[in-house]
Amino acid sequence: MVKIGKTIKVHTLVLGSGAAGLCAAVRLRNEGVKDVMIVTEGLQMGTSINTGSDKQTYYKLGLYAGDNDSPEALAGTFFAGGSMHGDLALVEAALSARAFCSLVNMGVPFPRDEYGQFIGYKTDHDPLRRATSCGPYTSREMCRRLIAEVKTKRIPVKENRVAVSLLTVNDNGEKRACGIIAVNLKNRTETELEIYQAENVIFAVGGPGGLYKAGVYPQVHTGAIGLALEAGAAARNLPESQFGLASIKFRWNVSGTYMQVLPKFISTAQDGVSDEKEFLWPYFKSAGEMNSMIFLKGYQWPFDSRKAAGGSSIIDILVYIETVLRGRRVFLDFRSNSKDFDFKALNGEAYEYLEKSNALLSSPLERLRHMNPGAITLYEDHTINIAAEPLEIAVCAQHNNGGLAADKWWQSLNIKHLFPVGEVNGSHGVYRPGGSALNSGQVGAFRAAEFIAARYNDFSLNQDAFDRAAKRKIEEIGTWLEKDGARDWRNDRDEFQSRMSAAGAHIRRADTLEQAVREAWRQHDDMRGRGARTASPGDAAEALRNLQLCLAHAVYLEAVLKQVKDGVGSRGSALTLSPVGRLCHEALGDKWNFQPENPDFRNRILETRLDADDRVHCEWTPRRALPHCDGWFENIWAEFNKNEIYRR
């Protein structure tokens, strides 16, 4: 039986507790919005607090010595990545220093010198030294400090809740968000649905980690963009994601020194032992060429279509062929060198790096122990001993540059009172500087909180309209859960995750995508029709989660297919295969020819919406130009004092 719990009323509901959601809750209180609540699966369960990398980067405005930086210059770097609106780029740049200093003031230990200057370094797609880091778990440190601030402000947090519906009503001809329905997992004896009524919903549910079989997203994080898509929220740039090599038993990017110590790449049969091969060998003229490419993966970790032919991304392609197409397993073996290994055969960059690091040592493990012993300890902390066993890897989804479409105050384009912040907000374009996502999440939280305090601080929700919407959705969910669904939710999830990794990840083909779209909607309709009678509240929550995940993967595949069929070509972290395209590698043949990028699409943005009949509408819209501001103080002061800056 399904139990209907109490209705909980709150002015502004924050759904999700990653770095962006936590920041939004704190900022709301600071802006004078007192009635705030966080609803989350758990404060320790988001991507922000569970992931990192070799040196997890926070990208910001340059704040060191003679760095000649400005909001307009930083916005120009964001904008140069392509398919990003100029006004959003300027907002992310303008609030960068403010958001960064807020974290510093909370105690996040970003490094500074004796004069108080915040030192920086260059990251990918970055012309200046804007990046900083407080170690491999920078985002975790951010979350811990923000959680402490949430507790200090006594902001209520409802943990062990899984959101299963985003509620909306019609408000004078416009759709508006008005709350959520969630499964209360604290009730272990029966499936209990809780209703949350809210004037505003800050939607901080993270990226679409649950869509992929191979992902760097922590297993506890699945994402919930499907809830907003089901409600009809507009999306932007869904096909633009980042992919790269990562370990899969413990999910972690194998970037930086993991590659620079030159591990041996091996593949095996599915048992992980038999038929072991050094599978990269046939694609390189020498051991020196192969190992030099492996070295470059440390610097060039994300898969990049521009580096597919003659560049380091050929490594990702070969791993994909081995794992997805051949059904084998791939490992990094740090215990011994590859066949015919010779330091002197490396290219100049690789040899010089290892020589200057005093790392011309006998094995990858010894080199790693010398240069980055913490990289070994990290896996030991997760019961993986890379000194005794090889490390299993795959090409994994890492970040979605696209997501929900919002305006310059981070309010949804077509659902009022809904504010997507963090990775679920699709503000980024094709390329972005490494670490800019952490900046974007904090900036979005600042903007949403400020707008709500200025424009949406009163109560305006029609109670009768909310009651009808909540009742209708509760009945729909209850009926579905009472149906006899014969299939285990784990099988459903494995099916759509496998489809997404095979067709909608970094390797894309029109015919494969067309078939995948058909199969995706077939699975979605089948799941909707058969229901999911389950044995426990936990299983019920996972079955309901599958509904939004399966819907989301179908919408994503539709958007990816649209991009491929319209001739965008290979760009960002995606390679579009075409038999008449450019040769990727002579040993792979014309099946791996790829279509070069059409740069005209850098000035367009793909917007995607789902209508009430589950029909997907994709449309290319021109990107807005980068604003060039030359304001007059007295005029802007007057606009600010009159709250005129909050015009949408």
N, C-alpha and C positions, 0 to 999 in steps of 0.2 A: 504493500500500500504506500501511496505517496502522502506525506503529511505536509500541510500548508502551515508554515510558521507565521510568526507575527510580521506585520509591516513596520519597517523601521524608516523613520523620516529624518532627513538631513538636508541642510541647505546645499552643500557641495560635497559630492561623493568622489573620492579618488580611487579608481579601480586599478590596482597594481602597486607594488612597493619596490620597484627598482629605483635607480638614482633619480630618474625624472619624476616619478610619482611622489617619492618622498620629498623632493625639493618643492613640488607643487603644493603639498600639504603645508610645509613650513612657510612658504611664501604667502599662501592664503591667510594664515594667521598673522603674519607680519603686515599684510595689507589691510587687516581689520575684519576679515571674514572669520567669525568665531565658530560657527557651526560647520565643522569639517570632520569627515570620517574617512579612513582608509579601509578598503575591503580587499583582501588578498588571500592567496593560497598559503602564504607564509612569508614573514619578513626575511627568511633565509633561503627563499626558493626562486628568486629572480635571476636573470642572466647577469645583471650588474654585480651581484654579490658572489656569484659562483664562477666567473670566468676571468680570464686575463690573457696575457701573452708574454713573450720573452721580456719586453719592456713596454707595458701597456701605456699607451700615449693619451694625454689630454692636450688637445690642440686649441690654441687661444691666440689672442692678439699679442704681438711681440712686446715684451716688457723688460728688455735687458739692454743696458749700455746704450750704444748708438744705433740700435735697431730702428730703422726709418720705417715705421709702420703706422697705419691709420685704419679706422673702420672701413673706409672706402677701398683701401688697398687689400685688406683681408677679404672683403666682399668680392673683390675682383678675382681673387684666387678661387673662392667657392664657385663663382659664376663661370670661370674658365673650364670647369669640369664638364659643362654641357648639360642642357635640359634641366636647369635649375632657375627658378624665377628670381629676377634680380632683387626685388624688394625683400624676399625671404633671405637672400644672401646678405643683404645689408643689415637686416635685423639680427641675424646670427653673429655678424661681425660687431655690430654696435653694442650688444649686451655681453660680448665675450669677456671683457675685463671685469665687468660688474659681477657676473656669475662666478668667474674664477676666484675673485677676491672674497666672495661670500664663502666659498669652500675653504679658502685659506683661513678665514676668520673663525670657521667652525673647527679648525684644527687639522685639516687634511695636510700632510707634511710634504708639500711640493718644495723642491730644493731651491734655496736662495743663497746668495753670497753674503759676505760680511757687511755689505752696504744695504742689504735688504732687497737686492735685485733678483728677479726670478729668471734664472738661466734657461735657455732654450736650445733645441737642436732641430735639425731638419728631419722631416718625415716624408713619406711618399706624396708626390704632387704638391710639394711645399717649396716655394722659392726662398723663404726666410726661416730663421730659427725660432719658429713659433711653438714648437712642440715641447711638452714637459712630461714628467713622470715621477711618481713616487714608488715605482717598482712594478713587478708583474701583476700586482693586484690593485692597481690604482682605483678602479671602479668599486672594488670591495671596500677600500678605505673611505671612499666617498659615501657609500651606503652606511657604513658604521657610524660615521659622524652625523649623517642626516637622521639615522634612527635615534641616536642620542638626543638630537634636537627635537624630534617628534615626541620623545618621552618627556623631555623637559617641558614642552608646551602642553603636555597631557592631551595630545590629539588621539582620540579613540581609534583603535585598530581592531578590525574583525578579521582574525586569521582562520585558516581551514575552511575557506569559502571558495567555491569554483563558480564563477559567473557563467550562466548558460543562456542568458538573453539580455539584450539591450532594449529597454522599453522606450518607445517614442509615441508622441501624440501629434495631432494636427493643431497648430496654433495660428489662427487667422490666416489659413491658407499655406502656412509653412510648417515643415516638420521640425519638431524639437525633441531633444532627449529629455527623459523624465525619471530615469532610474534603471535598475537592473533586477534580474532574478538570479539567485545563486543557490547552489546546493550547500547546505551546512554539513560539512564532514565531521563536525564535533558530535553529531548524532550518529552513532555507529550501529543503531538497531533498525532504523528506518530512513528512507529517503525523504529528507526534509527540505522543502523549498522555502527560501526566505525572499521577501519582497522588500526592495529598497526604493523609497521614493525620494527623488532629489531634484532640486531646482537646476543644478548643473552637474554634469558628469565629466570629470577629467579622466580621459581614457589612456591609461599608462600601462598597457598590457604587454609591451615589448614586441620583439620581432617574431616572424612566423616559424619558430623553431620546430614546431610539431608537424610541419609539412614535409620534412625531408627524412629519408632513411639515413643518409649520411650528413651529419651536422655537427658543428662545433658548439651549438647551443647546448647548455646543460640539459640532461634528460628530464630534470624537474621542470624545465621551462618549455611550454608548447606554444604560447601566444594565443591571442583571441581576436585577431583582426576579423575573423569570420563573423563574429557577433555584429560588428559595425557594417560589414558588407551585406549581411542578411537584412539589416535595418535600412539599407539603401544608401549608406554613406558613400560619397564619391571617393575614389582612390586615384593615386597619381604614381606613374613610373613603376608600376608593380614588377616589370621584368628586370629592373636594375638591381641586381644583388651582387654580393661578393662571395667568392668561393676560394678555397685553398686547402693545402694539405694539412691534415690534423690527425692526431691519434683518436681512436674510437672507443677503446675500453675505458680510458679516462679521457674526456674530450678536451683537447688542448692543441692550439696551433703549434705545429713543428716549424717555426720560423727562426730567424736569427741564428744563434750558434748551433741549434739542432741540425741545420743544413751546412753551416760553415765548417763543421768538423768532418764533413764528408762521410756520412754513414753509408753502409752498403745497402742498396735496395734489392730485396728478394721477394719472390712470390712463391706461393705454395698452392697445393690443392686445398679444398675446403676443410680438410682436417687440420690444416695449419702446420703440417709436418712433412708430408710426402711431396715428391716431385718439386723440390726446391730449385729455383732458377734465379740467376741474376738477369732479369728480363729486360733491363735497359740496354744491354750490350749491342743488340743488332741495329740500334738506331744511331750509333755514334761511330766515328772513324777510329777513335782511340780512347783509351782509359782517361787520358788527360782531358780530352774534350768533354767526355761524360761527367767527370768529377768537377770540371770547371762550371758546367751548367748546374750541377747540384749545389755548388757553392753559391751561385747567384740566387738560388731560391731563398737563401737566408735574407737577402736584401729585397728580393722581389717576390715576397710570399704570396700575395693574392694572385690568382689566375688572371692573366691579362691577355686579351686577344691580340694585342699588338706585339706580344712576345711569343706567339705560337709558332711562327715560321722563323727558325734560326735563333730563337730566344729560349729563356729558361722555362716558359710555360709548356714547352713540349714535355717536360717531366710530368706535369699534371695530366696531360692528355694520355700519356702512356700508362699512368696509374689508373685512369678511368677505363681504358681499354682492358686492362688486366682484371680489374675488379667487377665492373658493370657488364662488359661485353663477354668476357671469358669466364666470369664466375669464379675467379681465383681470389686469394687473399694476399695482400701486400704488407710487407714489414720493413722497418728500418732496423738494420743490425749494426749496433755500435761496437760489437765485440771484435770485429776484424775488418780489415780493408777489403775493398773490392778487388777483383782479379786484375793483375798487372798494375797495381797501384804504384805511382811514382810521383813524389812531390814536384820534381823538376819538370814533369810533363804538364803541370797545371798552367793556366794562363797567368799573366803577370799580376793581375789584381788578386787572384786567390792566393798565389804563392807569397806575395808581399804581405798580405793580411796575416797569414799563418806565421810567417817568419817574424814579423814585428810583434806578434802576440806570443812569441816563444813557444809556439804550438806545433813545431815540426816533430811530432811525437809518433809513437809506434802504432796507435790504433785510434779510431774515432772516439772510443770511450776515454782514453787517456787525454786526448785533445779537449774533450768536453769537460773532464774533471779539472783540467788546468784552467780553462778559460771561463767556465760557468758551472761550478760545482752545484749551485742551486738548481740547475736544470735536471740534475740527476736526483737530487733530494725531492724535488717536486713530485716525480713519479713514485719514488719510494713512499712518500706520504699517502699515495693512493694505491699502495700494495703492488706496484709494478717495479721490478728490479731490472733496469735495462742493461745492467752488467751481467745478468744471467739469462735474459730472454730477449728476443727481438720485440720491437714495438710495432703493433699493427696500426696502419694508417689508411686513409682514403681521402679523396677530394670531397670536402665538406662545405655545406652552406654555412656562412659566417655572419652575414649582415645583409639586411634588405635596405637598399638606398631609397626605394620607393615605400609606399604605404598609403595611409589615408590622406586626402587632400584637405588642406586647411588654409586660412587666410593669414595675414601678417600678425594677427593676434592669437594664432594657433586654434581658432575656432573652425570647426568643420565647414566646408563650403556650402553644404546643403542641409545640414541638421544643426539648428541653433542649440546653444547650451551644451554642445558636445565639443570637448577640447582634446584631441589626440596629441599627446606629448611623448617624447622619447622615440625609440626606433619605429613605433607604429605610425608615426607621422612621416609622410613621404616628402620631406623638404629637400632631400639631397638630389643630385643629378647623377650623371653617368659615372664620373670620377669625383672623389673627394679626398682631401688630405687625411692621412691616417690620424685617427684620434678626434676628428671633428664631430663624430657622433656624440661623444660625451659632452662636448660644448653645446651641441644642438639640443640635447635633452634638458640641460640646465636652463638654456635660454628659453625654450618652449614653456617650461614650468613658470619662469618669471613672467612671461607674456600672458599666459592664460590666467594666472592669479591676479595680475594687475587689471586685466580687462574685466574679470568677474567682479572684483572689488569696485570698479568704476561704473560698470553698466548693469551687472546682474546681481547686485547685493540684496535686492528686495525679493519678495516671493510673488510670483506671477502665474504659477502652474494651476491650471483648472483641475480641481480635485475630482470631479465627475469623470473628466476625460482620462485622468490617470487611472481611476478605479476600473473603468471599462477596459483599458489597454492591459492592465495587470491581470484582470480576471480572464480575458481572452487568451493571454499567453500561458497562464497557469493551467487552464483547461487543455490547451494544445500539448503542453509538456506532459501533463498527467496521463492523457490518453495515449501518447506515444510510449511512455514508460510501461503502460499496462499491456501493450501488445506483446505477443509471443515472438520476440526476435530470436531466431535460431542460431545466429552466428555470434561468436565471441568478439567483443569490441577490439581485442588485440589483433585479430585477423583483418578486420576492416582497416585498422590504422596501418598495419604492415602493407596492405594493398595500395593505399593512396600515397604513403610515403615512398614506397618503391617506385611508383609511377612518376612521382615528382622528381626524384633524384635521377631517374633514367631519361626523362623527356624535358623537364623544366629547369634543369640546373645549368651547368656551364657549357654543355654540349647540346646544340639545338638543331633540329631538322624539321622542315615543314611537314613531311609525311608522317614522321613519328609524332609530332605534336597534334596533328589532325586526329590520329587514332587515339592519342592520350586524352584529348578533349572529349571525344565520344565516350570513352571508357569512364572518364571522371564523372560525367553527368549520369551515366548508367548506374554507377555505384551510388552516387548521391540519391537518385530516385529510389533505388532499391532499399537503401538504409532508411529513408523517410517512410517508405511503405511498410516495411516489416516490423518497425518498432524495436524495442530492446528490453524485454523482461529480464531483469538482472538479479543476482543473488545477494548483492550488498549495496549500501549507499555509495561506496567508493566506485563500484562497477557502474552504477547508474550515472555518476558524475562523469566517468570516462566515456561512457556511451554517448551522453549528451555533448561532451566536448568533441567527440568524433563528428557530430553533425556540423558544427561550425568549421572544424578543420577540413572536412571533406568538401564543404561548400567553398571554402577559401582556396583550396588547391585547384578546384575547377575554374574559379574566376582568374587565378594567377595564370593557369595554362591558357585560358582564352586570351589574356593580355599578351602573353609571350608569343602565341601563334599570330596575333594581329601584328606584332612588331616584326616577326620573321616574314610574313606574307607581304607586308608593305615595303620590304626591301631596305630596312634599317641596316642590315648587315651585322658584322661582328664588331662589338664594341664593349667597353668595360670588361666585365668578368664573364662574358659569354661569347662563344664561338658558334657562328651559324654556318652549318655545312651546306655546300652546294657543289654538284658535280662539275659545274662550269666555273667554279671559283678559283682562288689562288691555291697553289700547291702548299700544303702544310709541311710535309716531309716526304722525301722521295721514297722512303721505305714503307710509307703508309698507303701510297697509291691515291687514285683520284676519289675514292670514297671519303677521304679526309680533306678534300679541297674545301676551302671556306670562302664565304662571300665577304669582301672587304667592307668596311663601314661606309655608309653614305653620310657624309658630314652635315648635310642639310638638316638632318633630324636633330642635331645638337641644339637647334633653335626652336624645337617643338617639344611638347610634353604630352605624354599619353595619359589621358584621363579615362577612368573605367568606372562604370556604375552598373548595379544589378537592379532590375526592376522587380515588381511584385510577382511576375510570372517566371522568375529565375532566368530572364534573358539578359545577357551581358552586352552592354553598349560601350564600345571603345572609340575614342575620338582624339585626334591630334589637335592640340591647341598651341598657338604661338606662346613662347615664353616671354614673360615681361622683362623689359630692359633693366639694367642696373641703374638705380637712381643716382644722380649726381647732385648733391645738396650744397647750396650756398645760401643758407638762411640768414635772416637778420634777427639778432637776439630779441629785441623788443616784440617783434611779431610772434616769434615762437613762444616767448614767455606768455604772451596774451592767450595764444591758442591752448597752451598747457593749462593755464589757470581756469579756462572755460571748459576744460575736458574735451576740447575739440579734437584732440589727438586720437580719441577712441572711436572715431568714425571708421566703419568697416571698409 
